[in-house]
Amino acid sequence: MAACGRAIVARMDSPVALIPQLAAHIVAAGGKRLRPLLTLAAARMCGYADGDRHVNLAACVEFIHTATLLHDDVVDQSMLRRGMASANSVFDNKAPVLVGDFMFTRAFQLMIEDGSLHVLRILSHASATIAEGEVLQLVTQHDLTTTEEKYLEVVRGKTAALFAAAAQVGAVVAGRPEAEERALAEYGHSLGIAFQLVDDALDYVADEAVLGKTVGDDFREGKITLPILIAYQKGSAEERRFWARTLEDGDQSDADFSHAMELLGRHGAIDATLVRAGQFVRQAQESLSLFPPSALRQALIDVGTYTISRAH
């Protein structure tokens, strides 16, 4: 992870001063670096011991992720990211969009330098899928007719795709068979869904300092997430009118967020969302049964446990 951090900093360098300046702001904010960790741990678990392909590809994965965060914060007009002022709130909107583009190009440079068409295929497909997921989320925003399956389609695109790719390329650099690639992709995919489900629950109940972003952003932006779908489906006609006014019409008062949390609690929507997240974590952990017991396999299992523990 230290080597990956050094690779990220080195690749953020540019003679255009604003690029490293904005990049330094993002690096200073920290973050879990969970996606590159999956690449590094999967590669080591699969026996990769020589060279630094896994380090460079882990950096590539983080560049893709960071680029999407920069763009997302502009789209969502978010003021906080990882507990600090978001890049768009410090630098305005134009610079984060363009530096996000720079990070995408850096990611593709790293893919090309790796020299594997298979790696390029996996990560470029994930990049396209993320963009599709973000656009689909935009389409479903403010739409209470969204089904749970459509919601999960958004999650698979915008979050799970990169988790899956990050884990899968670890097996690729180790030269492991397709079955192991597939198992790690399934692990990452299920873990990514669980991670997003927990995030969506935390948006209503977390301590803002712990969450690292503004609590209630999803509500204010009219995002249709699983807690909302559960409460809406279980709600009375009056409650459904409340959700329609606040989320579909965007007519919100200062007291509406508190009432939204009250309704979510009344119908057990947060707990139900976390139960679903736990199911996906177990699926992720079961995907690792193909691999022999080891400290690294246990570490990947523990990442799933950590994903759920964030909500407690």
Phi, psi and chi 1 to 4 in degrees:
 res  aa     phi    psi   chi1   chi2   chi3   chi4
   1 MET       -  -35.6  -71.9  -61.4  -70.9      -
   2 ALA   -65.5  -42.4      -      -      -      -
   3 ALA   -64.2  -39.0      -      -      -      -
   4 CYS   -63.2  -42.2  177.8      -      -      -
   5 GLY   -60.8  -40.9      -      -      -      -
   6 ARG   -65.4  -39.2  -70.4 -168.6  -66.0  -88.9
   7 ALA   -64.6  -39.3      -      -      -      -
   8 ILE   -63.1  -47.6  -70.5  168.7      -      -
   9 VAL   -62.6  -42.8  171.0      -      -      -
  10 ALA   -62.7  -40.0      -      -      -      -
  11 ARG   -79.0  -11.9  -65.0  -69.0  179.4  148.2
  12 MET   -84.0   -8.0  -77.5  178.1  169.9      -
  13 ASP   -67.7  145.7 -165.4   25.2      -      -
  14 SER  -163.1  146.4  167.7      -      -      -
  15 PRO   -68.6  -15.3   23.8  -33.7      -      -
  16 VAL   -83.0  105.6 -179.4      -      -      -
  17 ALA   -56.5  -34.3      -      -      -      -
  18 LEU   -64.9  -29.2 -176.8   57.4      -      -
  19 ILE   -65.0  -56.2  -67.5  175.3      -      -
  20 PRO   -65.2  -28.1   17.0  -28.0      -      -
  21 GLN   -64.6  -48.5 -176.5 -175.5   -8.8      -
  22 LEU   -69.5  -37.5 -166.4  148.3      -      -
  23 ALA   -62.3  -39.1      -      -      -      -
  24 ALA   -63.2  -35.0      -      -      -      -
  25 HIS   -61.6  -41.4  175.9   81.0      -      -
  26 ILE   -69.3  -44.6  -61.4  164.9      -      -
  27 VAL   -62.5  -40.6  170.6      -      -      -
  28 ALA   -62.3  -28.1      -      -      -      -
  29 ALA   -71.3  -14.6      -      -      -      -
  30 GLY    76.2 -122.6      -      -      -      -
  31 GLY   110.3  163.6      -      -      -      -
  32 LYS   -77.6  -21.5  -64.6  172.6  -78.7  -65.7
  33 ARG    50.2   40.8  -65.2  -89.5  168.2   88.7
  34 LEU   -68.8  -40.4 -171.8   54.1      -      -
  35 ARG   -65.7  -48.1  -65.8  153.6 -172.3   83.9
  36 PRO   -63.8  -31.0   15.5  -27.3      -      -
  37 LEU   -60.4  -38.6 -175.9  146.9      -      -
  38 LEU   -61.7  -41.8  -62.8 -176.5      -      -
  39 THR   -62.7  -47.6  -59.7      -      -      -
  40 LEU   -64.2  -47.3  -62.4  171.6      -      -
  41 ALA   -67.5  -40.2      -      -      -      -
  42 ALA   -64.4  -42.4      -      -      -      -
  43 ALA   -62.0  -45.2      -      -      -      -
  44 ARG   -66.4  -42.2  -71.6  -64.6 -165.9 -158.8
  45 MET   -60.1  -34.6 -177.6 -178.5   71.1      -
  46 CYS   -83.5    2.9  -70.4      -      -      -
  47 GLY    98.0    7.0      -      -      -      -
  48 TYR   -71.6  121.8 -177.6   75.6      -      -
  49 ALA  -129.8  -21.0      -      -      -      -
  50 ASP  -112.8  135.9  -60.5  -42.0      -      -
  51 GLY    93.5  179.7      -      -      -      -
  52 ASP  -125.4   23.4   57.2    3.0      -      -
  53 ARG   -58.1  -42.0  -72.7 -178.9   67.7 -165.2
  54 HIS   -64.1  -35.3   63.0  -36.8      -      -
  55 VAL   -66.3  -47.5  170.9      -      -      -
  56 ASN   -66.4  -37.1  -70.6  -29.2      -      -
  57 LEU   -73.5  -31.6  -71.4  174.3      -      -
  58 ALA   -63.9  -40.5      -      -      -      -
  59 ALA   -63.6  -39.8      -      -      -      -
  60 CYS   -59.4  -45.6  171.7      -      -      -
  61 VAL   -60.3  -42.2  164.5      -      -      -
  62 GLU   -68.3  -34.5 -174.5   66.3    4.7      -
  63 PHE   -63.4  -43.3  -86.7  124.0      -      -
  64 ILE   -60.5  -46.9  -65.9  170.4      -      -
  65 HIS   -61.8  -46.5  175.1   54.7      -      -
  66 THR   -65.2  -38.0  -55.7      -      -      -
  67 ALA   -59.6  -44.0      -      -      -      -
  68 THR   -66.7  -35.1   64.7      -      -      -
  69 LEU   -64.1  -43.9  -68.2 -174.2      -      -
  70 LEU   -59.5  -45.2  -75.3  169.5      -      -
  71 HIS   -68.1  -41.0  -69.6  165.9      -      -
  72 ASP   -61.3  -43.1  -72.4   -7.3      -      -
  73 ASP   -64.5  -32.2  -76.4  -12.0      -      -
  74 VAL   -69.6  -47.3  170.7      -      -      -
  75 VAL   -60.2  -43.2  170.5      -      -      -
  76 ASP   -86.4   -8.0  -63.4  -20.4      -      -
  77 GLN    56.8   40.5  -61.0 -179.8  -28.1      -
  78 SER   -73.2  141.5  -61.2      -      -      -
  79 MET   -98.5  -19.9  -67.1  -65.7  102.8      -
  80 LEU  -125.3  145.8  -73.7  177.1      -      -
  81 ARG  -148.3  121.3  171.5   61.6   66.7 -179.6
  82 ARG    57.3   35.3  -65.9  168.0  175.7  168.0
  83 GLY    81.8   -1.0      -      -      -      -
  84 MET  -119.4  167.7  -69.2  178.0   57.6      -
  85 ALA   -58.1  132.0      -      -      -      -
  86 SER   -65.8  159.0   61.2      -      -      -
  87 ALA   -59.6  -38.3      -      -      -      -
  88 ASN   -70.0  -26.7   51.9  -66.9      -      -
  89 SER   -77.9  -22.1   67.9      -      -      -
  90 VAL   -92.9  -43.3  174.8      -      -      -
  91 PHE  -107.2    5.8  -64.1   90.7      -      -
  92 ASP    72.3 -176.1 -155.4   -7.1      -      -
  93 ASN   -83.9  -33.3  -75.7  -22.2      -      -
  94 LYS   -65.4  -47.8  -65.5  177.5 -177.8  178.3
  95 ALA   -61.8  -46.9      -      -      -      -
  96 PRO   -60.7  -36.7  -25.8   35.6      -      -
  97 VAL   -62.4  -47.3  169.1      -      -      -
  98 LEU   -71.2  -38.0  -64.1  173.4      -      -
  99 VAL   -70.1  -31.8  173.6      -      -      -
 100 GLY   -60.8  -41.9      -      -      -      -
 101 ASP   -60.3  -42.3  -67.4  -16.8      -      -
 102 PHE   -58.3  -42.6  171.1   83.2      -      -
 103 MET   -68.0  -36.8  -69.9 -175.1  172.3      -
 104 PHE   -60.2  -43.3  -94.1  124.5      -      -
 105 THR   -67.4  -36.7   60.8      -      -      -
 106 ARG   -61.3  -41.3  -84.0  -71.2 -169.1 -109.3
 107 ALA   -59.2  -44.7      -      -      -      -
 108 PHE   -70.4  -30.6  -82.1   88.7      -      -
 109 GLN   -62.1  -42.3  -74.8  175.5  -29.2      -
 110 LEU   -64.6  -38.7  -75.8  162.1      -      -
 111 MET   -62.0  -44.3  -68.1  179.9 -140.9      -
 112 ILE   -65.3  -42.6  -65.6  -62.1      -      -
 113 GLU   -62.7  -30.4  -71.9  172.6   17.8      -
 114 ASP   -64.2  -33.8 -178.3   71.6      -      -
 115 GLY    86.0    1.1      -      -      -      -
 116 SER  -100.7  119.0  165.7      -      -      -
 117 LEU   -63.8  -31.9  -83.3  176.5      -      -
 118 HIS   -65.8  -44.6 -169.9   30.0      -      -
 119 VAL   -61.3  -44.7  164.2      -      -      -
 120 LEU   -59.3  -41.3  179.2   59.7      -      -
 121 ARG   -64.0  -44.7 -172.9  177.8  -59.0  111.5
 122 ILE   -64.0  -49.2  -67.8  166.5      -      -
 123 LEU   -76.8  -33.6  -69.6  173.6      -      -
 124 SER   -70.3  -37.3   61.6      -      -      -
 125 HIS   -63.2  -41.8  177.1   72.1      -      -
 126 ALA   -62.3  -40.5      -      -      -      -
 127 SER   -61.8  -43.8  -61.4      -      -      -
 128 ALA   -65.3  -40.5      -      -      -      -
 129 THR   -65.1  -38.2  -57.4      -      -      -
 130 ILE   -60.0  -46.5  -67.5  166.1      -      -
 131 ALA   -61.1  -41.6      -      -      -      -
 132 GLU   -62.5  -41.7  -70.9  171.6  -19.2      -
 133 GLY   -62.7  -40.0      -      -      -      -
 134 GLU   -67.0  -40.7  -67.2  -68.9   -7.5      -
 135 VAL   -66.7  -40.2  173.6      -      -      -
 136 LEU   -63.0  -37.8 -176.3   59.4      -      -
 137 GLN   -62.5  -38.9  178.0  172.4 -101.2      -
 138 LEU   -62.1  -39.0 -161.3   62.2      -      -
 139 VAL   -68.1  -37.6  170.8      -      -      -
 140 THR   -85.5  -10.7   59.9      -      -      -
 141 GLN   -57.8  139.5 -154.9  160.2  -37.2      -
 142 HIS    68.2   11.5  -51.3  -67.7      -      -
 143 ASP  -115.6  100.5 -175.8    1.4      -      -
 144 LEU   -77.4   -2.5  -75.0  164.6      -      -
 145 THR   -83.7   -2.5   66.4      -      -      -
 146 THR   -56.1  132.6  -58.7      -      -      -
 147 THR   -88.5  164.3   62.7      -      -      -
 148 GLU   -61.2  -37.1 -177.3  176.6  -33.5      -
 149 GLU   -65.0  -39.9 -176.6   49.8   44.3      -
 150 LYS   -66.7  -39.1 -177.7   63.4   70.3  174.6
 151 TYR   -60.1  -46.0  161.2   77.3      -      -
 152 LEU   -66.5  -29.7  -72.7  174.2      -      -
 153 GLU   -63.4  -40.2 -172.4 -179.3  -18.7      -
 154 VAL   -61.5  -46.7  170.8      -      -      -
 155 VAL   -63.7  -42.2  171.0      -      -      -
 156 ARG   -60.1  -37.5  -69.8 -175.4 -175.3  103.9
 157 GLY   -76.0  -56.8      -      -      -      -
 158 LYS   -76.8  -22.8   74.4  168.9 -166.8  168.6
 159 THR  -123.5  -53.6  -56.3      -      -      -
 160 ALA   -67.1  -30.9      -      -      -      -
 161 ALA   -59.4  -42.6      -      -      -      -
 162 LEU   -75.6  -35.3 -170.3   57.0      -      -
 163 PHE   -57.9  -46.0  -87.6   77.7      -      -
 164 ALA   -63.7  -46.1      -      -      -      -
 165 ALA   -64.6  -41.0      -      -      -      -
 166 ALA   -59.2  -43.8      -      -      -      -
 167 ALA   -72.3  -41.1      -      -      -      -
 168 GLN   -62.9  -42.1 -175.3  178.6   -2.8      -
 169 VAL   -65.7  -20.7  -64.0      -      -      -
 170 GLY   -61.5  -40.7      -      -      -      -
 171 ALA   -70.8  -33.6      -      -      -      -
 172 VAL   -64.7  -47.1  175.0      -      -      -
 173 VAL   -66.0  -24.9  -61.6      -      -      -
 174 ALA   -85.4   -3.0      -      -      -      -
 175 GLY    68.3   32.1      -      -      -      -
 176 ARG   -84.1  159.5  -57.2  -53.8  -59.0  168.5
 177 PRO   -66.6  165.5   20.4  -30.8      -      -
 178 GLU   -58.9  -34.7 -176.0 -178.9  -15.6      -
 179 ALA   -61.3  -38.2      -      -      -      -
 180 GLU   -73.9  -38.1  -66.9 -174.0   16.3      -
 181 GLU   -56.3  -48.1  -84.7 -171.0   50.8      -
 182 ARG   -63.6  -40.2 -170.3  163.3   54.9 -111.2
 183 ALA   -63.9  -40.9      -      -      -      -
 184 LEU   -72.0  -35.5  -80.6  166.4      -      -
 185 ALA   -63.0  -42.0      -      -      -      -
 186 GLU   -65.2  -39.2  -71.0  169.3   -2.8      -
 187 TYR   -58.3  -51.6  162.9   80.6      -      -
 188 GLY   -63.7  -38.9      -      -      -      -
 189 HIS   -62.8  -49.6 -178.3  -96.7      -      -
 190 SER   -66.7  -39.4  -64.2      -      -      -
 191 LEU   -62.7  -42.1 -179.0   70.4      -      -
 192 GLY   -62.8  -40.7      -      -      -      -
 193 ILE   -62.6  -46.1  -65.7  174.4      -      -
 194 ALA   -60.0  -42.9      -      -      -      -
 195 PHE   -59.9  -43.7 -168.7   88.4      -      -
 196 GLN   -69.6  -38.3 -172.6   60.8   57.2      -
 197 LEU   -60.2  -44.1  -73.2  173.1      -      -
 198 VAL   -63.7  -43.6  172.0      -      -      -
 199 ASP   -56.6  -42.5 -107.7   15.5      -      -
 200 ASP   -67.6  -32.9  -70.1  -12.5      -      -
 201 ALA   -71.5  -43.1      -      -      -      -
 202 LEU   -63.5  -26.0  -72.9  174.6      -      -
 203 ASP   -61.2  -18.2 -165.8   73.6      -      -
 204 TYR  -106.8  -18.2  -72.7   92.0      -      -
 205 VAL  -130.3   -4.8  -64.0      -      -      -
 206 ALA   -78.7  160.2      -      -      -      -
 207 ASP   -75.8  126.2 -179.5  -34.2      -      -
 208 GLU   -57.4  -38.4 -161.9  162.4  -74.8      -
 209 ALA   -65.0  -34.0      -      -      -      -
 210 VAL   -77.5  -42.4  175.0      -      -      -
 211 LEU   -66.3  -35.5 -175.1   61.0      -      -
 212 GLY    84.6    4.1      -      -      -      -
 213 LYS  -147.0  170.6   59.8 -177.6 -178.6 -179.8
 214 THR   -69.0  121.4  -49.8      -      -      -
 215 VAL   -66.5  137.6  172.1      -      -      -
 216 GLY    91.0    2.5      -      -      -      -
 217 ASP   -57.6  -43.0  -90.4   -5.2      -      -
 218 ASP   -60.1  -41.7  -72.6   -6.0      -      -
 219 PHE   -64.0  -47.6  177.6   75.2      -      -
 220 ARG   -65.6  -28.9  -76.0 -178.8  -78.2  -87.1
 221 GLU   -89.0   -3.1  -68.3  157.1   18.1      -
 222 GLY    73.1   26.7      -      -      -      -
 223 LYS   -75.4  135.6  -72.0 -177.2  179.1  175.3
 224 ILE   -97.0  101.8  -51.3  -58.6      -      -
 225 THR  -111.7  173.6   58.2      -      -      -
 226 LEU   -59.8  -43.1 -171.6   58.1      -      -
 227 PRO   -55.8  -39.9  -25.8   34.9      -      -
 228 ILE   -65.7  -45.9  -64.6  -64.7      -      -
 229 LEU   -59.1  -41.6  -69.7  175.9      -      -
 230 ILE   -65.3  -47.1  -68.0  169.4      -      -
 231 ALA   -66.4  -37.6      -      -      -      -
 232 TYR   -66.0  -44.4 -178.8   75.1      -      -
 233 GLN   -66.1  -32.4  -71.8  160.4    5.5      -
 234 LYS   -89.5  -10.8  -69.1 -176.6  174.6 -179.1
 235 GLY   -77.6  161.8      -      -      -      -
 236 SER   -76.5  173.6   65.1      -      -      -
 237 ALA   -60.6  -39.4      -      -      -      -
 238 GLU   -64.7  -42.3 -178.5 -177.7   -8.6      -
 239 GLU   -65.2  -39.3  -70.8  169.3    2.1      -
 240 ARG   -64.5  -34.8  -70.4 -171.7  174.9 -159.3
 241 ARG   -65.1  -36.4  -77.0 -167.2  -66.2  -87.4
 242 PHE   -61.8  -48.0  165.6   80.4      -      -
 243 TRP   -63.8  -38.8  -66.5  118.0      -      -
 244 ALA   -64.4  -42.2      -      -      -      -
 245 ARG   -65.5  -45.7  173.4  176.9   62.7   79.8
 246 THR   -80.3  -37.6   55.3      -      -      -
 247 LEU   -98.5  -39.7  -62.0  179.9      -      -
 248 GLU   -83.6  -44.4  -70.1 -167.4  -29.4      -
 249 ASP   -87.7  -18.4  -60.2  -22.2      -      -
 250 GLY    70.9   20.8      -      -      -      -
 251 ASP   -93.1   96.0  176.5   12.7      -      -
 252 GLN  -124.2  141.7  -63.4 -176.5    7.2      -
 253 SER  -109.8  173.1   68.7      -      -      -
 254 ASP   -62.4  -28.8  -68.2  -19.2      -      -
 255 ALA   -85.2  -10.1      -      -      -      -
 256 ASP   -68.1  -34.6  -76.6  -23.6      -      -
 257 PHE   -64.3  -41.3 -178.3   61.0      -      -
 258 SER   -62.0  -40.7  -66.4      -      -      -
 259 HIS   -67.2  -37.5 -173.4   54.1      -      -
 260 ALA   -59.9  -44.9      -      -      -      -
 261 MET   -64.1  -36.3  -69.9 -165.5  -66.2      -
 262 GLU   -62.2  -44.1  178.8 -169.2  -27.2      -
 263 LEU   -66.7  -39.4  -65.2 -178.8      -      -
 264 LEU   -62.0  -40.9  -67.5  172.3      -      -
 265 GLY   -67.5  -39.8      -      -      -      -
 266 ARG   -58.7  -37.9 -178.0 -178.5  -57.3  172.4
 267 HIS  -102.3   10.6  -63.5  -65.3      -      -
 268 GLY    61.6   30.7      -      -      -      -
 269 ALA   -68.8  -36.4      -      -      -      -
 270 ILE   -68.9  -47.3  -60.7  -59.8      -      -
 271 ASP   -61.4  -41.2  -71.9  -17.6      -      -
 272 ALA   -64.4  -37.5      -      -      -      -
 273 THR   -65.1  -40.9  -61.5      -      -      -
 274 LEU   -69.8  -32.0  -64.4  176.8      -      -
 275 VAL   -63.1  -44.7  166.7      -      -      -
 276 ARG   -61.1  -41.1  -67.9  -78.5  -81.1  129.1
 277 ALA   -60.6  -41.1      -      -      -      -
 278 GLY   -62.1  -35.8      -      -      -      -
 279 GLN   -63.2  -41.6  -67.8  168.3   -8.1      -
 280 PHE   -69.9  -34.0  -78.6  107.4      -      -
 281 VAL   -62.8  -43.5  163.5      -      -      -
 282 ARG   -63.5  -38.8  -73.6 -171.0  -70.7  -81.9
 283 GLN   -60.6  -42.8  -73.3  179.0   25.9      -
 284 ALA   -61.1  -47.7      -      -      -      -
 285 GLN   -65.0  -37.7  -67.8  170.0  -27.1      -
 286 GLU   -65.5  -28.6  -72.4  165.1    7.3      -
 287 SER   -63.8  -21.5  -62.2      -      -      -
 288 LEU   -84.9   -1.3  -63.2  174.0      -      -
 289 SER   -65.4  -18.3   60.7      -      -      -
 290 LEU   -65.9  -23.5 -178.2   66.0      -      -
 291 PHE   -98.5  144.7  -58.5   92.7      -      -
 292 PRO   -67.1  153.2   22.5  -32.7      -      -
 293 PRO   -57.8  138.6  -24.5   35.1      -      -
 294 SER  -163.3  167.8   68.6      -      -      -
 295 ALA   -63.1  -35.8      -      -      -      -
 296 LEU   -73.6  -38.0  -76.9  161.3      -      -
 297 ARG   -62.2  -40.5 -170.6 -175.6   79.4  159.8
 298 GLN   -64.0  -37.0 -172.8   58.5   47.8      -
 299 ALA   -61.6  -41.8      -      -      -      -
 300 LEU   -67.9  -36.3  -71.3  170.8      -      -
 301 ILE   -62.2  -42.0  -70.7  170.2      -      -
 302 ASP   -66.9  -27.9  -69.4  -15.8      -      -
 303 VAL   -60.4  -38.7  168.9      -      -      -
 304 GLY   -63.5  -43.7      -      -      -      -
 305 THR   -62.3  -41.7  -54.6      -      -      -
 306 TYR   -61.4  -39.8  157.8   77.3      -      -
 307 THR   -56.0  -43.5  -65.1      -      -      -
 308 ILE   -74.3  -36.3  -63.9  -62.9      -      -
 309 SER   -65.4  -19.3   71.9      -      -      -
 310 ARG   -59.8  -22.9  -65.0  161.0   60.5 -131.4
 311 ALA   -90.6    3.5      -      -      -      -
 312 HIS  -126.6      -  -59.9  -70.7      -      -
